[in-house]
Amino acid sequence: MPMVYITSAMLSFIEHKCELIFVLGHEYGHIHLNHKTTADMSERKRMEAESDQFAGNILQKTNCDREHGINLINRIYNRGH
């Protein structure tokens, strides 16, 4: 059975329970969509976008606003730049 791991650094970065749902949904999306690790950057970007969409759908089903996922992605992106 596949497992999803979240680092303590990611947990400390999360500001709202809906962001946690997004992270878990994103990682589960990789499993559900049968994503495989690859060195091809364009393929990795496509898989990340698919998993983000999958997580966004889970947010809607749990009555969370998709903005929580968008905000988290923006904070992660801005932290790296």
C-alpha positions as CSV (number, residue, x, y, z in Angstrom):
1,M,0.0,0.0,0.0
2,P,1.5,3.4,-1.0
3,M,2.2,5.8,1.8
4,V,2.2,9.6,1.8
5,Y,4.9,11.3,3.9
6,I,4.9,15.0,4.9
7,T,8.1,16.5,6.4
8,S,8.0,18.5,9.6
9,A,9.2,21.4,7.6
10,M,6.1,21.2,5.4
11,L,3.9,20.8,8.4
12,S,5.4,24.0,10.0
13,F,4.8,25.8,6.7
14,I,1.0,25.0,6.7
15,E,-1.2,27.8,8.1
16,H,-4.7,26.3,7.7
17,K,-6.3,22.9,7.8
18,C,-7.4,23.3,4.2
19,E,-3.7,23.7,3.2
20,L,-3.0,20.3,4.9
21,I,-5.9,18.8,2.9
22,F,-4.3,20.3,-0.3
23,V,-0.9,18.8,0.5
24,L,-2.3,15.4,1.2
25,G,-4.6,15.5,-1.8
26,H,-1.7,16.6,-4.0
27,E,0.5,13.7,-2.9
28,Y,-2.4,11.2,-3.1
29,G,-3.0,12.5,-6.6
30,H,0.4,11.3,-7.7
31,I,-0.5,7.8,-6.4
32,H,-4.1,7.8,-7.8
33,L,-2.9,9.1,-11.2
34,N,-0.1,6.5,-11.4
35,H,2.6,9.1,-11.7
36,K,6.1,7.7,-11.9
37,T,9.3,9.4,-11.2
38,T,11.0,10.8,-14.3
39,A,14.0,13.0,-15.2
40,D,12.1,14.8,-17.9
41,M,11.3,18.3,-16.7
42,S,8.2,18.9,-18.9
43,E,6.7,15.6,-17.8
44,R,7.3,16.4,-14.1
45,K,5.7,19.8,-14.6
46,R,2.6,18.1,-16.2
47,M,2.4,15.6,-13.3
48,E,2.6,18.4,-10.7
49,A,-0.1,20.4,-12.4
50,E,-2.3,17.3,-12.6
51,S,-1.8,16.6,-8.9
52,D,-2.6,20.2,-8.0
53,Q,-5.8,19.9,-10.0
54,F,-6.6,16.7,-8.2
55,A,-6.0,18.3,-4.8
56,G,-8.1,21.3,-5.8
57,N,-11.0,18.9,-6.5
58,I,-10.6,17.4,-3.0
59,L,-10.6,20.9,-1.5
60,Q,-14.0,21.5,-3.1
61,K,-15.4,18.2,-1.9
62,T,-14.3,19.1,1.7
63,N,-15.9,22.6,1.5
64,C,-12.5,24.3,1.5
65,D,-11.8,27.2,-0.8
66,R,-9.3,26.4,-3.6
67,E,-7.6,29.7,-2.6
68,H,-6.0,27.8,0.3
69,G,-4.1,25.6,-2.2
70,I,-3.2,28.6,-4.4
71,N,-1.9,30.5,-1.3
72,L,0.2,27.6,-0.2
73,I,1.7,27.1,-3.7
74,N,2.5,30.8,-3.9
75,R,4.2,30.8,-0.5
76,I,6.3,27.8,-1.4
77,Y,7.3,29.4,-4.7
78,N,8.1,32.7,-3.2
79,R,10.2,31.1,-0.4
80,G,12.4,29.5,-3.1
81,H,13.0,32.8,-4.9
